[in-house]
Amino acid sequence: MLTEAERIRLQERFQEKASGVYKPFSRELFKKYSVKRGLRNDDGTGVMAGLTSVGAVQGYFIDDGEKIPMEGHLRYRGYDITDLVQKCEAENRFGFEEVAYLLLFGHLPDSRTLNDFSALIGSLRALPDGFAEDMILKAPSTNIMNKMARSVLASYSYDPNPDEITTGNILRQSIELIARMPVMAAYGYQAKSHYHDGQSLYLHTPQTGLSTAENLLYMLRPDNSYTREEAEMLDVLLMIHAEHGGGNNSAFTTRVISSSDTDTYSAISAAIGSLKGPKHGGANAKVMGMIEEIKENVRNWEDDDEVKSYLAKILRKEAFDGSGLIYGMGHAIYTYSDPRCILLKEKAEQLLKTHSDFEKEYRLYNSVERLTPEVFAEVKHNSKVMCANVDMYSGFVYKMLGIPSEMYTPLFAVSRIVGWCAHRLEEVIGCGRIIRPAYKSMFHKKEYIDIDKR
């Protein structure tokens, strides 16, 4: 039996051994073997890996083999996201449930169908008996995304028919998860807040007659209070995060896992793990951390030269997290604009009318958005077209709504599960072949060495 000190020494010893094995491959090797690093072509476009009729992301077009930037568009089943948001706003109604129906079934619902679908979601929100106590409270996590992934995976054990992959069964599981994810997220946050932060524990029962946005605010706040404006703001965030094409990391993860014909819970929990990453859904929290560091180190937020100087430090890996990334800026597809960012920026400006104390901070966000392309060109000697992405303002809007930072990425998952489920259905029913790309092996044949001769 090892002592604690012996165990630590052995772990450190093996960690040192591993550091000599796992090293970055040179970019020359990727070029030599024509490997599409990150499944990207040399011009930054994505490798064509599949077909989808769920969502479409456009930020450029190809003309005579040249990539030409254009204003960004995001479409759900052919419908522009800006139109979907604005139409629901004009009719003074919540839109996330309509978007969920559209993505799952491929067409817009009439009033009766939408009411029935919303009622079904409302009736499925409550977690199974004992689930909250056994699966959430007994093992509280400091990270809500991990708790949500565990909760989704644990749902397998509560499903009487978890493995069948017919359209009807996957659809049933999908609607149940869409209904319950907000509760899993809210309860995961309350458990973290209580057991890790020493706050009071609030487990509010989800309400059947409220929208998803209203329910989230109802369950997150100790006194259940929220305004119509706050719920509408959150509803827009849920609408614009619901889907983003088949090539984004978490949707592709869903499709890769689903192509093996595994169960829904395994696929969706894997997607949550993908979304958690700071290069994907976790970027909104990174933006907030980056802005806080700029606020602490830039004396005059209104001085462009001061802000530019600090942004240059971030790009040179001399500040923030050392990644060299200015989070919230740039995108794999969008060039001139990200339509989700435009919508969120409008919402931020709308909220400022009643939250004027955030005005100065909002102008700092604007400065980061405006100055980053210029700083990037100076530091990287690259003048590529670059726009702010959805993460630039999403965390800021959440902050103005009083939503804790630990919930920024989980709320992304609460929304994006709709797109994941639609992509899972499309992959299982419409594709029918396991995804299995090739990898070039980088070792030589070796002869086995007997253990006493090593």
One Martini backbone bead per residue (centre of mass of N, CA, C, O) as a GRO file, in nm:
protein
  454
    1MET     BB    1   0.094   0.039   0.025
    2LEU     BB    2   0.067   0.364  -0.045
    3THR     BB    3   0.160   0.656   0.021
    4GLU     BB    4   0.096   0.976  -0.038
    5ALA     BB    5   0.387   1.055  -0.118
    6GLU     BB    6   0.435   0.819  -0.316
    7ARG     BB    7   0.203   0.880  -0.509
    8ILE     BB    8   0.298   1.162  -0.594
    9ARG     BB    9   0.575   1.080  -0.708
   10LEU     BB   10   0.464   0.890  -0.927
   11GLN     BB   11   0.295   1.092  -1.077
   12GLU     BB   12   0.528   1.285  -1.148
   13ARG     BB   13   0.696   1.081  -1.303
   14PHE     BB   14   0.480   1.017  -1.527
   15GLN     BB   15   0.446   1.305  -1.625
   16GLU     BB   16   0.734   1.335  -1.732
   17LYS     BB   17   0.721   1.107  -1.939
   18ALA     BB   18   0.482   1.225  -2.108
   19SER     BB   19   0.622   1.498  -2.196
   20GLY     BB   20   0.811   1.330  -2.406
   21VAL     BB   21   0.568   1.231  -2.602
   22TYR     BB   22   0.380   1.495  -2.597
   23LYS     BB   23   0.396   1.679  -2.895
   24PRO     BB   24   0.400   1.902  -3.126
   25PHE     BB   25   0.330   1.928  -3.445
   26SER     BB   26   0.441   2.030  -3.726
   27ARG     BB   27   0.325   2.211  -3.992
   28GLU     BB   28   0.491   2.061  -4.211
   29LEU     BB   29   0.356   1.784  -4.172
   30PHE     BB   30   0.074   1.863  -4.258
   31LYS     BB   31   0.162   1.945  -4.545
   32LYS     BB   32   0.306   1.688  -4.642
   33TYR     BB   33   0.019   1.506  -4.580
   34SER     BB   34  -0.245   1.672  -4.629
   35VAL     BB   35  -0.352   1.786  -4.359
   36LYS     BB   36  -0.656   1.894  -4.210
   37ARG     BB   37  -0.629   2.115  -3.987
   38GLY     BB   38  -0.927   2.117  -3.825
   39LEU     BB   39  -1.082   2.072  -4.089
   40ARG     BB   40  -0.906   2.271  -4.280
   41ASN     BB   41  -0.835   2.471  -4.515
   42ASP     BB   42  -0.599   2.694  -4.622
   43ASP     BB   43  -0.838   2.932  -4.633
   44GLY     BB   44  -1.037   2.835  -4.372
   45THR     BB   45  -1.217   2.642  -4.473
   46GLY     BB   46  -1.423   2.382  -4.458
   47VAL     BB   47  -1.454   2.061  -4.463
   48MET     BB   48  -1.645   1.846  -4.641
   49ALA     BB   49  -1.856   1.619  -4.421
   50GLY     BB   50  -2.164   1.700  -4.505
   51LEU     BB   51  -2.521   1.700  -4.462
   52THR     BB   52  -2.779   1.969  -4.430
   53SER     BB   53  -3.123   2.102  -4.312
   54VAL     BB   54  -3.104   2.273  -4.046
   55GLY     BB   55  -2.839   2.464  -4.093
   56ALA     BB   56  -2.693   2.799  -4.185
   57VAL     BB   57  -2.365   2.939  -4.258
   58GLN     BB   58  -2.276   3.280  -4.362
   59GLY     BB   59  -1.952   3.475  -4.467
   60TYR     BB   60  -1.906   3.366  -4.764
   61PHE     BB   61  -1.770   3.339  -5.102
   62ILE     BB   62  -1.697   3.164  -5.406
   63ASP     BB   63  -1.466   3.307  -5.657
   64ASP     BB   64  -1.262   3.152  -5.846
   65GLY     BB   65  -1.138   3.029  -5.563
   66GLU     BB   66  -1.226   3.280  -5.395
   67LYS     BB   67  -1.253   3.438  -5.087
   68ILE     BB   68  -1.554   3.622  -5.012
   69PRO     BB   69  -1.672   3.851  -4.829
   70MET     BB   70  -1.966   3.878  -4.606
   71GLU     BB   71  -2.249   3.905  -4.476
   72GLY     BB   72  -2.405   3.757  -4.223
   73HIS     BB   73  -2.578   3.429  -4.200
   74LEU     BB   74  -2.861   3.273  -4.024
   75ARG     BB   75  -3.025   2.953  -4.073
   76TYR     BB   76  -3.343   2.797  -4.009
   77ARG     BB   77  -3.466   2.604  -4.234
   78GLY     BB   78  -3.424   2.895  -4.414
   79TYR     BB   79  -3.452   3.091  -4.174
   80ASP     BB   80  -3.390   3.390  -4.058
   81ILE     BB   81  -3.299   3.488  -3.745
   82THR     BB   82  -3.387   3.783  -3.758
   83ASP     BB   83  -3.681   3.725  -3.838
   84LEU     BB   84  -3.762   3.549  -3.601
   85VAL     BB   85  -3.711   3.758  -3.380
   86GLN     BB   86  -3.878   4.004  -3.494
   87LYS     BB   87  -4.156   3.864  -3.513
   88CYS     BB   88  -4.189   3.795  -3.213
   89GLU     BB   89  -4.159   4.082  -3.109
   90ALA     BB   90  -4.400   4.209  -3.272
   91GLU     BB   91  -4.601   3.985  -3.115
   92ASN     BB   92  -4.527   3.957  -2.813
   93ARG     BB   93  -4.342   3.682  -2.804
   94PHE     BB   94  -4.212   3.388  -2.753
   95GLY     BB   95  -3.950   3.188  -2.952
   96PHE     BB   96  -3.806   2.922  -2.866
   97GLU     BB   97  -4.027   2.708  -2.919
   98GLU     BB   98  -4.047   2.763  -3.223
   99VAL     BB   99  -3.754   2.694  -3.289
  100ALA     BB  100  -3.763   2.404  -3.188
  101TYR     BB  101  -3.976   2.307  -3.382
  102LEU     BB  102  -3.838   2.382  -3.647
  103LEU     BB  103  -3.578   2.207  -3.609
  104LEU     BB  104  -3.725   1.929  -3.568
  105PHE     BB  105  -3.966   1.957  -3.821
  106GLY     BB  106  -3.902   2.192  -4.064
  107HIS     BB  107  -4.142   2.388  -3.958
  108LEU     BB  108  -4.380   2.607  -3.901
  109PRO     BB  109  -4.610   2.666  -3.666
  110ASP     BB  110  -4.906   2.683  -3.562
  111SER     BB  111  -5.077   2.787  -3.297
  112ARG     BB  112  -5.175   2.512  -3.197
  113THR     BB  113  -4.908   2.355  -3.220
  114LEU     BB  114  -4.743   2.542  -3.038
  115ASN     BB  115  -4.916   2.504  -2.785
  116ASP     BB  116  -4.878   2.197  -2.767
  117PHE     BB  117  -4.568   2.196  -2.752
  118SER     BB  118  -4.542   2.377  -2.501
  119ALA     BB  119  -4.711   2.192  -2.316
  120LEU     BB  120  -4.525   1.948  -2.335
  121ILE     BB  121  -4.275   2.077  -2.217
  122GLY     BB  122  -4.405   2.162  -1.948
  123SER     BB  123  -4.481   1.856  -1.861
  124LEU     BB  124  -4.145   1.767  -1.870
  125ARG     BB  125  -3.965   1.926  -1.659
  126ALA     BB  126  -3.971   1.737  -1.446
  127LEU     BB  127  -3.795   1.544  -1.262
  128PRO     BB  128  -3.735   1.261  -1.156
  129ASP     BB  129  -3.758   1.078  -0.898
  130GLY     BB  130  -3.462   1.159  -0.715
  131PHE     BB  131  -3.266   1.309  -0.910
  132ALA     BB  132  -3.167   1.560  -0.759
  133GLU     BB  133  -3.048   1.411  -0.514
  134ASP     BB  134  -2.869   1.181  -0.666
  135MET     BB  135  -2.742   1.359  -0.932
  136ILE     BB  136  -2.680   1.657  -0.793
  137LEU     BB  137  -2.646   1.692  -0.472
  138LYS     BB  138  -2.432   1.450  -0.411
  139ALA     BB  139  -2.242   1.587  -0.667
  140PRO     BB  140  -2.121   1.870  -0.665
  141SER     BB  141  -2.021   2.119  -0.898
  142THR     BB  142  -1.811   2.380  -1.007
  143ASN     BB  143  -1.925   2.282  -1.291
  144ILE     BB  144  -2.214   2.287  -1.471
  145MET     BB  145  -2.146   2.126  -1.727
  146ASN     BB  146  -2.068   1.860  -1.585
  147LYS     BB  147  -2.342   1.824  -1.449
  148MET     BB  148  -2.509   1.809  -1.710
  149ALA     BB  149  -2.369   1.566  -1.835
  150ARG     BB  150  -2.438   1.374  -1.602
  151SER     BB  151  -2.746   1.409  -1.614
  152VAL     BB  152  -2.784   1.306  -1.898
  153LEU     BB  153  -2.651   1.029  -1.861
  154ALA     BB  154  -2.842   0.943  -1.620
  155SER     BB  155  -3.113   0.933  -1.789
  156TYR     BB  156  -3.085   0.646  -1.894
  157SER     BB  157  -3.183   0.507  -1.617
  158TYR     BB  158  -3.491   0.651  -1.661
  159ASP     BB  159  -3.524   0.488  -1.929
  160PRO     BB  160  -3.718   0.231  -2.070
  161ASN     BB  161  -3.594   0.325  -2.383
  162PRO     BB  162  -3.271   0.412  -2.457
  163ASP     BB  163  -3.161   0.252  -2.745
  164GLU     BB  164  -3.360   0.330  -2.941
  165ILE     BB  165  -3.332   0.457  -3.305
  166THR     BB  166  -3.586   0.577  -3.368
  167THR     BB  167  -3.748   0.852  -3.444
  168GLY     BB  168  -3.956   0.852  -3.211
  169ASN     BB  169  -3.754   0.803  -2.974
  170ILE     BB  170  -3.561   1.036  -3.020
  171LEU     BB  171  -3.778   1.256  -3.003
  172ARG     BB  172  -3.866   1.201  -2.716
  173GLN     BB  173  -3.589   1.248  -2.584
  174SER     BB  174  -3.548   1.535  -2.689
  175ILE     BB  175  -3.791   1.676  -2.554
  176GLU     BB  176  -3.716   1.599  -2.266
  177LEU     BB  177  -3.438   1.745  -2.265
  178ILE     BB  178  -3.534   2.029  -2.339
  179ALA     BB  179  -3.712   2.051  -2.079
  180ARG     BB  180  -3.474   1.965  -1.853
  181MET     BB  181  -3.214   2.137  -1.884
  182PRO     BB  182  -3.291   2.390  -1.717
  183VAL     BB  183  -3.309   2.232  -1.448
  184MET     BB  184  -3.026   2.115  -1.442
  185ALA     BB  185  -2.886   2.390  -1.443
  186ALA     BB  186  -3.020   2.525  -1.197
  187TYR     BB  187  -2.952   2.300  -0.990
  188GLY     BB  188  -2.647   2.301  -1.037
  189TYR     BB  189  -2.611   2.588  -0.936
  190GLN     BB  190  -2.738   2.561  -0.652
  191ALA     BB  191  -2.538   2.347  -0.555
  192LYS     BB  192  -2.283   2.511  -0.590
  193SER     BB  193  -2.368   2.758  -0.417
  194HIS     BB  194  -2.400   2.590  -0.155
  195TYR     BB  195  -2.149   2.377  -0.130
  196HIS     BB  196  -1.913   2.594  -0.239
  197ASP     BB  197  -2.036   2.905  -0.141
  198GLY     BB  198  -2.251   2.913   0.111
  199GLN     BB  199  -2.537   2.917   0.011
  200SER     BB  200  -2.846   2.904  -0.030
  201LEU     BB  201  -3.103   2.666  -0.103
  202TYR     BB  202  -3.268   2.654  -0.433
  203LEU     BB  203  -3.565   2.455  -0.535
  204HIS     BB  204  -3.751   2.521  -0.795
  205THR     BB  205  -4.040   2.457  -0.940
  206PRO     BB  206  -4.137   2.410  -1.238
  207GLN     BB  207  -4.340   2.577  -1.478
  208THR     BB  208  -4.583   2.498  -1.712
  209GLY     BB  209  -4.681   2.810  -1.810
  210LEU     BB  210  -4.393   2.873  -1.889
  211SER     BB  211  -4.133   2.968  -2.034
  212THR     BB  212  -3.810   2.901  -2.060
  213ALA     BB  213  -3.709   3.181  -1.974
  214GLU     BB  214  -3.889   3.212  -1.724
  215ASN     BB  215  -3.797   2.956  -1.576
  216LEU     BB  216  -3.503   3.030  -1.536
  217LEU     BB  217  -3.552   3.281  -1.360
  218TYR     BB  218  -3.730   3.140  -1.148
  219MET     BB  219  -3.496   2.926  -1.059
  220LEU     BB  220  -3.248   3.128  -1.002
  221ARG     BB  221  -3.424   3.297  -0.813
  222PRO     BB  222  -3.509   3.318  -0.489
  223ASP     BB  223  -3.795   3.499  -0.557
  224ASN     BB  224  -3.886   3.450  -0.874
  225SER     BB  225  -3.809   3.715  -1.005
  226TYR     BB  226  -3.929   3.905  -1.299
  227THR     BB  227  -3.931   4.050  -1.606
  228ARG     BB  228  -4.038   4.077  -1.919
  229GLU     BB  229  -3.778   4.194  -2.037
  230GLU     BB  230  -3.586   3.977  -1.932
  231ALA     BB  231  -3.723   3.734  -2.070
  232GLU     BB  232  -3.693   3.840  -2.360
  233MET     BB  233  -3.388   3.852  -2.364
  234LEU     BB  234  -3.338   3.551  -2.305
  235ASP     BB  235  -3.497   3.444  -2.546
  236VAL     BB  236  -3.307   3.554  -2.762
  237LEU     BB  237  -3.059   3.396  -2.671
  238LEU     BB  238  -3.188   3.119  -2.724
  239MET     BB  239  -3.247   3.152  -3.026
  240ILE     BB  240  -2.940   3.221  -3.127
  241HIS     BB  241  -2.820   2.934  -2.988
  242ALA     BB  242  -2.971   2.673  -3.115
  243GLU     BB  243  -2.797   2.713  -3.395
  244HIS     BB  244  -2.480   2.631  -3.622
  245GLY     BB  245  -2.461   2.394  -3.774
  246GLY     BB  246  -2.261   2.097  -3.845
  247GLY     BB  247  -1.948   2.218  -3.792
  248ASN     BB  248  -1.959   2.257  -3.518
  249ASN     BB  249  -1.819   2.099  -3.259
  250SER     BB  250  -2.083   1.991  -3.113
  251ALA     BB  251  -2.241   1.894  -3.362
  252PHE     BB  252  -2.020   1.705  -3.466
  253THR     BB  253  -2.010   1.534  -3.218
  254THR     BB  254  -2.297   1.432  -3.237
  255ARG     BB  255  -2.255   1.295  -3.516
  256VAL     BB  256  -2.028   1.105  -3.448
  257ILE     BB  257  -2.166   0.953  -3.220
  258SER     BB  258  -2.433   0.881  -3.376
  259SER     BB  259  -2.295   0.707  -3.609
  260SER     BB  260  -2.271   0.450  -3.399
  261ASP     BB  261  -2.565   0.404  -3.262
  262THR     BB  262  -2.605   0.536  -3.012
  263ASP     BB  263  -2.727   0.702  -2.760
  264THR     BB  264  -2.855   1.006  -2.676
  265TYR     BB  265  -2.702   1.060  -2.404
  266SER     BB  266  -2.414   1.025  -2.512
  267ALA     BB  267  -2.424   1.247  -2.729
  268ILE     BB  268  -2.508   1.497  -2.551
  269SER     BB  269  -2.282   1.484  -2.337
  270ALA     BB  270  -2.055   1.529  -2.544
  271ALA     BB  271  -2.149   1.808  -2.641
  272ILE     BB  272  -2.111   1.950  -2.372
  273GLY     BB  273  -1.806   1.906  -2.356
  274SER     BB  274  -1.748   2.077  -2.605
  275LEU     BB  275  -1.885   2.351  -2.523
  276LYS     BB  276  -1.704   2.413  -2.271
  277GLY     BB  277  -1.491   2.513  -2.437
  278PRO     BB  278  -1.309   2.814  -2.496
  279LYS     BB  279  -1.333   2.766  -2.825
  280HIS     BB  280  -1.637   2.778  -2.767
  281GLY     BB  281  -1.878   2.827  -2.539
  282GLY     BB  282  -1.657   2.935  -2.321
  283ALA     BB  283  -1.597   3.226  -2.444
  284ASN     BB  284  -1.787   3.415  -2.282
  285ALA     BB  285  -1.625   3.395  -2.016
  286LYS     BB  286  -1.356   3.494  -2.138
  287VAL     BB  287  -1.445   3.776  -2.208
  288MET     BB  288  -1.504   3.868  -1.919
  289GLY     BB  289  -1.215   3.822  -1.813
  290MET     BB  290  -1.073   4.010  -2.013
  291ILE     BB  291  -1.222   4.272  -1.943
  292GLU     BB  292  -1.142   4.282  -1.646
  293GLU     BB  293  -0.838   4.311  -1.703
  294ILE     BB  294  -0.855   4.572  -1.861
  295LYS     BB  295  -0.987   4.742  -1.634
  296GLU     BB  296  -0.734   4.703  -1.436
  297ASN     BB  297  -0.495   4.806  -1.664
  298VAL     BB  298  -0.671   5.043  -1.773
  299ARG     BB  299  -0.710   5.363  -1.693
  300ASN     BB  300  -0.837   5.462  -1.985
  301TRP     BB  301  -1.109   5.348  -2.162
  302GLU     BB  302  -1.114   5.603  -2.379
  303ASP     BB  303  -0.824   5.521  -2.468
  304ASP     BB  304  -0.709   5.386  -2.751
  305ASP     BB  305  -0.406   5.345  -2.692
  306GLU     BB  306  -0.438   5.183  -2.431
  307VAL     BB  307  -0.611   4.955  -2.543
  308LYS     BB  308  -0.421   4.866  -2.769
  309SER     BB  309  -0.179   4.792  -2.592
  310TYR     BB  310  -0.327   4.555  -2.445
  311LEU     BB  311  -0.410   4.392  -2.692
  312ALA     BB  312  -0.120   4.337  -2.780
  313LYS     BB  313  -0.043   4.169  -2.534
  314ILE     BB  314  -0.243   3.945  -2.583
  315LEU     BB  315  -0.135   3.863  -2.868
  316ARG     BB  316   0.168   3.818  -2.733
  317LYS     BB  317   0.119   3.656  -2.458
  318GLU     BB  318   0.136   3.888  -2.201
  319ALA     BB  319  -0.177   3.837  -2.144
  320PHE     BB  320  -0.390   3.689  -1.957
  321ASP     BB  321  -0.385   3.343  -2.073
  322GLY     BB  322  -0.156   3.311  -2.316
  323SER     BB  323  -0.301   3.249  -2.609
  324GLY     BB  324  -0.345   3.510  -2.812
  325LEU     BB  325  -0.649   3.577  -2.756
  326ILE     BB  326  -0.938   3.759  -2.865
  327TYR     BB  327  -1.217   3.735  -2.729
  328GLY     BB  328  -1.495   3.778  -2.958
  329MET     BB  329  -1.297   3.754  -3.209
  330GLY     BB  330  -1.380   3.610  -3.467
  331HIS     BB  331  -1.431   3.354  -3.735
  332ALA     BB  332  -1.464   3.075  -3.935
  333ILE     BB  333  -1.698   3.236  -4.121
  334TYR     BB  334  -1.727   3.506  -4.033
  335THR     BB  335  -1.653   3.847  -4.135
  336TYR     BB  336  -1.823   4.120  -4.131
  337SER     BB  337  -2.059   3.945  -3.975
  338ASP     BB  338  -2.263   3.864  -3.685
  339PRO     BB  339  -2.596   3.834  -3.638
  340ARG     BB  340  -2.593   3.775  -3.331
  341CYS     BB  341  -2.431   4.024  -3.247
  342ILE     BB  342  -2.625   4.237  -3.350
  343LEU     BB  343  -2.862   4.158  -3.169
  344LEU     BB  344  -2.711   4.184  -2.894
  345LYS     BB  345  -2.631   4.479  -2.919
  346GLU     BB  346  -2.920   4.582  -2.922
  347LYS     BB  347  -2.993   4.469  -2.641
  348ALA     BB  348  -2.784   4.622  -2.481
  349GLU     BB  349  -2.890   4.906  -2.556
  350GLN     BB  350  -3.171   4.859  -2.437
  351LEU     BB  351  -3.077   4.801  -2.139
  352LEU     BB  352  -2.934   5.080  -2.083
  353LYS     BB  353  -3.196   5.242  -2.020
  354THR     BB  354  -3.204   5.066  -1.723
  355HIS     BB  355  -2.856   5.037  -1.720
  356SER     BB  356  -2.648   5.296  -1.698
  357ASP     BB  357  -2.400   5.173  -1.527
  358PHE     BB  358  -2.293   5.018  -1.812
  359GLU     BB  359  -2.192   5.226  -2.022
  360LYS     BB  360  -1.879   5.227  -1.997
  361GLU     BB  361  -1.841   4.923  -2.052
  362TYR     BB  362  -1.972   4.919  -2.330
  363ARG     BB  363  -1.758   5.106  -2.464
  364LEU     BB  364  -1.529   4.902  -2.429
  365TYR     BB  365  -1.639   4.685  -2.609
  366ASN     BB  366  -1.643   4.862  -2.861
  367SER     BB  367  -1.337   4.909  -2.866
  368VAL     BB  368  -1.250   4.618  -2.904
  369GLU     BB  369  -1.401   4.576  -3.167
  370ARG     BB  370  -1.269   4.820  -3.328
  371LEU     BB  371  -0.943   4.764  -3.263
  372THR     BB  372  -0.853   4.470  -3.323
  373PRO     BB  373  -0.792   4.465  -3.630
  374GLU     BB  374  -0.561   4.673  -3.608
  375VAL     BB  375  -0.382   4.516  -3.407
  376PHE     BB  376  -0.356   4.255  -3.566
  377ALA     BB  377  -0.210   4.382  -3.810
  378GLU     BB  378   0.039   4.485  -3.644
  379VAL     BB  379   0.125   4.212  -3.499
  380LYS     BB  380   0.061   3.987  -3.744
  381HIS     BB  381   0.057   4.092  -4.036
  382ASN     BB  382  -0.277   4.085  -4.062
  383SER     BB  383  -0.573   4.190  -4.271
  384LYS     BB  384  -0.806   4.037  -4.194
  385VAL     BB  385  -1.127   3.978  -4.177
  386MET     BB  386  -1.304   4.109  -3.878
  387CYS     BB  387  -1.537   4.010  -3.621
  388ALA     BB  388  -1.768   4.004  -3.402
  389ASN     BB  389  -1.901   3.775  -3.189
  390VAL     BB  390  -2.136   3.640  -2.981
  391ASP     BB  391  -1.939   3.656  -2.721
  392MET     BB  392  -1.899   3.961  -2.675
  393TYR     BB  393  -2.223   4.017  -2.558
  394SER     BB  394  -2.355   3.785  -2.396
  395GLY     BB  395  -2.228   3.821  -2.111
  396PHE     BB  396  -2.318   4.118  -2.078
  397VAL     BB  397  -2.621   4.060  -2.082
  398TYR     BB  398  -2.623   3.866  -1.846
  399LYS     BB  399  -2.513   4.069  -1.643
  400MET     BB  400  -2.754   4.272  -1.667
  401LEU     BB  401  -2.956   4.030  -1.572
  402GLY     BB  402  -2.807   3.883  -1.319
  403ILE     BB  403  -2.636   3.650  -1.424
  404PRO     BB  404  -2.430   3.420  -1.348
  405SER     BB  405  -2.130   3.322  -1.483
  406GLU     BB  406  -2.173   3.007  -1.449
  407MET     BB  407  -2.433   3.029  -1.669
  408TYR     BB  408  -2.349   3.101  -1.958
  409THR     BB  409  -2.285   2.821  -2.091
  410PRO     BB  410  -2.537   2.660  -1.995
  411LEU     BB  411  -2.737   2.836  -2.162
  412PHE     BB  412  -2.626   2.748  -2.428
  413ALA     BB  413  -2.703   2.446  -2.391
  414VAL     BB  414  -3.009   2.481  -2.351
  415SER     BB  415  -3.031   2.571  -2.651
  416ARG     BB  416  -2.840   2.375  -2.835
  417ILE     BB  417  -2.994   2.103  -2.801
  418VAL     BB  418  -3.176   2.139  -3.041
  419GLY     BB  419  -2.964   2.110  -3.264
  420TRP     BB  420  -2.849   1.841  -3.177
  421CYS     BB  421  -3.109   1.674  -3.214
  422ALA     BB  422  -3.143   1.731  -3.515
  423HIS     BB  423  -2.866   1.611  -3.600
  424ARG     BB  424  -2.913   1.331  -3.493
  425LEU     BB  425  -3.154   1.258  -3.664
  426GLU     BB  426  -3.012   1.306  -3.938
  427GLU     BB  427  -2.779   1.103  -3.900
  428VAL     BB  428  -2.934   0.838  -3.837
  429ILE     BB  429  -3.151   0.856  -4.076
  430GLY     BB  430  -2.973   1.001  -4.331
  431CYS     BB  431  -2.679   0.840  -4.336
  432GLY     BB  432  -2.563   0.546  -4.211
  433ARG     BB  433  -2.249   0.621  -4.132
  434ILE     BB  434  -1.960   0.596  -3.995
  435ILE     BB  435  -1.731   0.813  -3.866
  436ARG     BB  436  -1.397   0.770  -4.044
  437PRO     BB  437  -1.118   0.900  -4.047
  438ALA     BB  438  -0.787   0.971  -4.123
  439TYR     BB  439  -0.454   0.875  -3.997
  440LYS     BB  440  -0.122   0.952  -3.969
  441SER     BB  441   0.143   0.768  -3.898
  442MET     BB  442   0.445   0.859  -3.675
  443PHE     BB  443   0.576   0.566  -3.688
  444HIS     BB  444   0.786   0.292  -3.646
  445LYS     BB  445   0.885  -0.007  -3.665
  446LYS     BB  446   0.901  -0.243  -3.386
  447GLU     BB  447   1.076  -0.441  -3.172
  448TYR     BB  448   1.050  -0.647  -2.927
  449ILE     BB  449   1.141  -0.612  -2.575
  450ASP     BB  450   1.254  -0.755  -2.328
  451ILE     BB  451   1.229  -0.671  -1.998
  452ASP     BB  452   1.544  -0.746  -1.922
  453LYS     BB  453   1.649  -0.537  -2.185
  454ARG     BB  454   1.548  -0.224  -2.115
   0.00000   0.00000   0.00000
